[in-house]
Amino acid sequence: MKPHVILRWFVFVTAALVMNFPVIATFITALKAPAEIARNPSLVVHNPTIENFVTVLTVSDRLNIYHYLWNSLIAASIGSILPIVVAFPIAWAIVRRGYGRNILFPLVVNLRALPLVIFAVPLYLMFSVVNLLDTRLGLGLVLAVVNLPLALMLLVNAVAEIPIELEEAARMDGARLPRLILRIVLPLCRPAFITTFVFGFITAWNEFLFGLILTTQKAVPMTVGASFFFATSGGGVQWGVAAAVMIVAALPPLLLGLIMYRKITGSMVSGAVKG
């Protein structure tokens, strides 16, 4: 093997280990018994065990990880699909008709730069009036609003990359606006839809603040429910169980990202190579 190839692989492996060190350390901790965690803080596991994962996956009167996972799945799905449905026609109107290009588009995109905590109290008061507190729908709607700026930005760029000649040819063939958007523009934006969905799902799944404020029991998401596994009856922290529940909580977005990786990268580089 040539020296430059060896150097390239060395840099790649080193970077991968450094960037994923927290995940690796968490997974190794999850494989240790409490006694080994206390006496062996290194990354070497002398007596691996799945006891921590069994504890996490076992339903008790107070803890039900499947309930938290289901809540997060529904809320994150709403929070990632709804922004696409709302942002797509808006993106087309901004690009093709120029509506809101100078005011609406910058305003919506820049809203994402604001700290989300400033919306917590108004949202809580609004949700208490319309009975959306501690509901998956209510949490999903908030997550959709959080993801809307990203969805609008990605879809505006996707529509802008579609040659306008395709739409003009469709109009000459007698296609009306709904048919033009659904049959011409929408299929060409499919890679952008996938990218928007994946990023939106991961963002919604990892949201903690609104899950903590807007839910109490029925709609508690995984990010909040995971914290319930940490404490012991004596007030300490079960580090092995905490590590195991964090690994389980990270699996759904991780698997989604791995499955959609090629489609995401293809969508992101398509505009860069367009001539």
Wavefront OBJ file of the C-alpha trace (Angstrom):
o trace
v 0.000 0.000 0.000
v 1.329 3.416 -0.954
v 2.393 5.831 1.829
v -0.154 8.496 0.887
v -2.952 5.911 1.049
v -1.811 4.797 4.497
v -1.651 8.433 5.639
v -5.129 9.110 4.279
v -6.606 6.134 6.127
v -4.773 7.109 9.304
v -6.240 10.611 9.190
v -9.691 9.219 8.390
v -9.690 6.690 11.236
v -8.290 9.237 13.700
v -10.923 11.822 12.767
v -13.700 9.225 13.004
v -12.563 8.119 16.465
v -12.215 11.681 17.745
v -15.603 12.829 16.451
v -17.387 9.707 17.704
v -15.528 9.405 21.008
v -18.537 10.466 23.145
v -20.713 7.828 21.480
v -18.039 5.147 21.859
v -17.479 6.024 25.522
v -21.235 5.986 26.191
v -21.675 2.589 24.549
v -18.747 1.095 26.490
v -20.146 2.478 29.756
v -23.492 0.855 28.953
v -21.733 -2.527 28.815
v -20.315 -2.199 32.324
v -21.848 -3.264 35.604
v -22.145 -0.572 38.312
v -19.251 -2.034 40.279
v -16.954 -2.005 37.241
v -17.922 1.570 36.375
v -16.859 2.629 39.892
v -13.466 0.934 39.783
v -12.689 1.017 36.044
v -13.346 4.360 34.288
v -11.272 3.376 31.232
v -12.578 2.310 27.828
v -11.686 -1.328 28.528
v -14.537 -3.621 29.558
v -13.402 -6.596 31.642
v -16.827 -8.201 32.168
v -19.313 -7.005 29.526
v -22.975 -7.182 30.459
v -26.306 -6.263 28.863
v -27.935 -5.783 32.251
v -28.233 -2.019 31.720
v -30.048 -2.493 28.415
v -32.369 -5.066 30.009
v -33.195 -2.550 32.737
v -33.969 0.127 30.164
v -36.112 -2.134 27.965
v -38.072 -3.633 30.875
v -41.371 -1.869 31.492
v -42.046 -0.843 35.082
v -44.874 1.020 36.775
v -43.000 4.311 36.475
v -40.902 3.851 33.333
v -41.953 2.743 29.859
v -39.339 3.443 27.202
v -41.611 2.160 24.423
v -44.176 4.812 25.322
v -41.526 7.544 25.124
v -40.201 6.204 21.806
v -43.715 6.098 20.337
v -44.420 9.658 21.461
v -41.182 10.896 19.881
v -41.863 8.972 16.670
v -45.298 10.531 16.206
v -44.276 14.049 17.239
v -41.092 13.984 15.139
v -43.018 12.666 12.119
v -45.524 15.508 12.384
v -42.715 17.979 13.000
v -40.802 16.875 9.889
v -43.597 16.164 7.375
v -45.877 19.143 8.063
v -43.166 21.769 7.342
v -42.586 20.162 3.918
v -46.312 20.319 3.103
v -46.501 23.969 4.167
v -43.162 25.160 2.794
v -43.316 23.582 -0.665
v -46.064 25.785 -2.202
v -44.613 28.812 -0.428
v -41.182 28.040 -1.865
v -42.617 27.811 -5.377
v -44.439 31.139 -4.973
v -41.278 32.821 -3.690
v -39.093 31.528 -6.527
v -41.470 31.744 -9.498
v -43.707 34.659 -8.535
v -41.411 36.585 -6.206
v -44.009 36.713 -3.405
v -42.353 37.405 -0.073
v -38.838 37.196 -1.462
v -37.686 40.405 0.231
v -39.674 40.221 3.492
v -41.353 36.870 4.216
v -38.469 34.595 3.272
v -35.735 36.421 5.258
v -38.120 36.853 8.192
v -39.006 33.159 8.432
v -35.415 31.972 7.973
v -34.045 34.417 10.550
v -36.615 33.290 13.122
v -34.552 30.119 13.519
v -31.679 32.215 14.825
v -33.725 33.280 17.858
v -33.387 31.214 21.051
v -36.381 28.904 21.317
v -36.818 29.572 25.026
v -38.384 32.991 24.320
v -41.369 31.203 22.733
v -41.886 28.801 25.634
v -44.196 30.869 27.847
v -46.475 32.183 25.033
v -46.787 28.671 23.583
v -47.616 27.206 26.973
v -50.379 29.765 27.521
v -51.779 29.267 24.005
v -51.737 25.472 24.305
v -53.465 25.565 27.684
v -56.335 27.526 26.102
v -56.825 25.116 23.173
v -56.204 21.938 25.240
v -53.040 20.892 23.400
v -50.852 20.536 26.472
v -49.447 17.026 26.947
v -50.583 15.860 23.500
v -48.521 14.401 20.670
v -50.305 16.650 18.193
v -49.443 19.769 20.164
v -45.799 18.787 20.495
v -45.666 17.874 16.798
v -47.081 21.262 15.778
v -44.438 23.077 17.807
v -41.701 20.947 16.261
v -43.134 21.721 12.809
v -42.795 25.444 13.511
v -39.207 24.867 14.672
v -38.405 23.047 11.416
v -40.247 25.427 9.090
v -37.317 27.844 8.459
v -34.992 24.991 7.477
v -37.631 23.403 5.256
v -38.397 26.678 3.516
v -34.721 27.433 2.894
v -33.980 23.980 1.441
v -37.083 23.901 -0.744
v -36.560 27.418 -2.075
v -33.109 26.349 -3.219
v -34.529 23.148 -4.728
v -37.232 24.942 -6.727
v -34.726 27.560 -7.896
v -32.560 24.803 -9.407
v -35.395 23.507 -11.615
v -35.143 25.000 -15.129
v -38.083 27.289 -15.726
v -38.199 25.992 -19.308
v -39.743 22.765 -18.025
v -42.663 24.652 -16.531
v -43.056 26.805 -19.633
v -43.171 23.696 -21.821
v -45.831 22.187 -19.564
v -47.922 25.360 -19.812
v -47.662 25.269 -23.592
v -49.026 21.719 -23.450
v -52.054 23.001 -21.553
v -51.070 22.057 -17.980
v -52.793 24.156 -15.344
v -50.995 25.351 -12.227
v -51.988 22.489 -9.845
v -51.041 19.855 -12.414
v -47.802 21.684 -13.231
v -46.725 21.765 -9.586
v -47.779 18.196 -8.787
v -46.549 16.508 -11.975
v -43.472 18.586 -12.885
v -42.072 20.465 -9.895
v -42.885 18.047 -7.085
v -41.121 14.943 -8.549
v -37.996 16.993 -9.295
v -37.918 18.192 -5.683
v -38.091 14.679 -4.246
v -34.389 14.552 -3.219
v -34.838 17.868 -1.406
v -37.926 16.459 0.337
v -35.870 13.526 1.607
v -33.097 15.790 2.860
v -35.572 18.133 4.534
v -37.403 15.225 6.153
v -34.248 13.612 7.543
v -32.820 16.841 8.963
v -36.218 17.846 10.302
v -36.815 14.449 11.905
v -33.429 14.486 13.636
v -34.005 18.045 14.881
v -37.502 17.197 16.124
v -36.369 13.942 17.756
v -33.603 15.724 19.684
v -35.789 18.607 20.888
v -35.811 18.715 24.693
v -37.043 22.145 25.757
v -40.603 21.994 24.431
v -40.945 18.348 25.390
v -40.097 19.305 28.957
v -42.404 22.325 29.083
v -45.427 21.168 27.077
v -45.731 17.535 28.221
v -46.213 15.933 31.611
v -47.263 12.299 31.183
v -49.190 11.196 28.077
v -46.942 12.743 25.398
v -43.516 12.778 27.100
v -40.880 12.387 24.328
v -37.784 10.203 24.470
v -35.427 13.092 25.232
v -37.355 13.910 28.410
v -38.259 10.321 29.300
v -34.614 9.276 29.131
v -33.809 11.506 32.103
v -36.232 9.494 34.266
v -33.918 6.468 34.085
v -30.900 8.235 35.547
v -31.682 8.648 39.239
v -31.710 5.908 41.840
v -33.951 5.763 44.864
v -31.016 6.965 46.959
v -30.502 10.072 44.834
v -27.448 8.869 42.914
v -27.009 8.394 39.185
v -27.107 4.991 37.491
v -24.361 5.697 34.971
v -24.678 2.375 33.204
v -28.445 2.690 32.818
v -28.073 6.329 31.781
v -25.600 5.322 29.075
v -27.850 2.490 27.874
v -30.938 4.688 27.585
v -28.948 7.317 25.667
v -27.806 4.661 23.190
v -31.378 3.411 22.714
v -32.681 6.965 22.308
v -30.068 7.730 19.650
v -30.803 4.652 17.522
v -33.891 5.853 15.530
v -32.340 9.076 14.115
v -29.019 7.283 13.647
v -30.600 4.485 11.613
v -32.614 6.988 9.585
v -29.488 8.953 8.774
v -27.579 5.824 7.752
v -30.419 4.569 5.547
v -30.894 7.920 3.823
v -27.202 8.894 3.697
v -26.685 8.388 -0.030
v -29.871 10.208 -0.967
v -29.016 13.112 1.322
v -25.514 13.559 -0.060
v -26.783 13.228 -3.629
v -29.334 15.953 -3.038
v -26.839 18.305 -1.394
v -24.234 18.071 -4.163
v -26.669 18.135 -7.089
v -26.881 21.908 -7.057
v -23.120 22.288 -6.817
v -22.441 20.374 -10.028
v -25.302 21.827 -12.004
v -23.877 23.598 -15.022
l 1 2 3 4 5 6 7 8 9 10 11 12 13 14 15 16 17 18 19 20 21 22 23 24 25 26 27 28 29 30 31 32 33 34 35 36 37 38 39 40 41 42 43 44 45 46 47 48 49 50 51 52 53 54 55 56 57 58 59 60 61 62 63 64 65 66 67 68 69 70 71 72 73 74 75 76 77 78 79 80 81 82 83 84 85 86 87 88 89 90 91 92 93 94 95 96 97 98 99 100 101 102 103 104 105 106 107 108 109 110 111 112 113 114 115 116 117 118 119 120 121 122 123 124 125 126 127 128 129 130 131 132 133 134 135 136 137 138 139 140 141 142 143 144 145 146 147 148 149 150 151 152 153 154 155 156 157 158 159 160 161 162 163 164 165 166 167 168 169 170 171 172 173 174 175 176 177 178 179 180 181 182 183 184 185 186 187 188 189 190 191 192 193 194 195 196 197 198 199 200 201 202 203 204 205 206 207 208 209 210 211 212 213 214 215 216 217 218 219 220 221 222 223 224 225 226 227 228 229 230 231 232 233 234 235 236 237 238 239 240 241 242 243 244 245 246 247 248 249 250 251 252 253 254 255 256 257 258 259 260 261 262 263 264 265 266 267 268 269 270 271 272 273 274 275
